Amino acid sequence: MSRKTAPRRRTALAATAAAPLLLGLWAAGPAGAHGAPTDPVSRVYACSPEGGAATRSAACRAAVAANGGAPFTAWDNLRVADVGGRDRRVIPDGELCSGGLAAYRGLDLPRTDWPSTRLTAGATVTLRYASTIPHTGTFRLYLTEPGYDPSRPLTWSDLPERPLAEVTDPPLTDGAYRIPVRLPADRTGRHVLYTVWQNSSTPDTYYSCSDLVLAADGEKGPSEAAPAAGTPAHSAPSAHGTPSAHSTSSAHSASTASSAPAVPTAPTPPTAVAGGTRTAAAPGDASSPGAPLFAGGAAAVLLLTGGAALAVRLRGR
């Protein structure tokens, strides 16, 4: 082997060794900001691979089947672009839980056995909304009207014009936003807490349905909402964060599934760093840059720079 050939081979080997590392760093970064309620548990989270026992419930199995067998892996990506507060004109009746997005259409199934959270009518509870990246925006929470029939598709007429609670720019603490809301005392049985998160730092609006079983103060509630037997611990990481053991976050609730013993209450996402044409926000929407992606890109640049420097040194030998 000549002296000129040896440095070239060493340079090629160094570049080959660095390639998998660069690819891993690039693939590890999330595409953007996402979120969904985990307590009271939303349908999309309960039926996701991170939903614990609830994922195996009859309702979740039916929802996945309605999606053509596709699981709700992207539980935190149910968002629609450019709604701009025109929710009732852009999101069709019967498609409120999916936001009108085909990838989530199974969440619109009219059923009386969705994984639910038991709460006391008239109590003040705190919605826990998991998010991977902080964003400014307004949360609006609605509860279905008296007489709501869960065996029929959810429509805008099932919800009041004015929200139960409206909060703008709450802090993101330990991977979640927390929105207090006082439940009406005149609702019992199955209801849906409908959450709208309209971003102001991106063009996206997020939609979610959390199924509740409401009981009058002092009552145990309907039999289909059995108390949670425990909370499962998750160890498998997802593309949106690495969940850990979950614990109940509300003194008034125990996350439950009508066909399963337990529903987790919150994931532990990575710590964040600071005309109505319906258009789904793309998973890689540049309007929602993620801090982990920036970190991964910076690391990739450093690695590339280091690799180039190494190649220059090797070439000079």
Helices and strands as residue ranges (DSSP letters): H 5-28, E 35-39, H 43-46, G 52-56, H 58-66, E 79-81, H 87-90, G 102-108, E 116-120, E 124-131, E 137-143, G 156-158, E 165-168, E 176-182, E 189-199, E 204-215, E 254-256, E 279-280, H 291-316
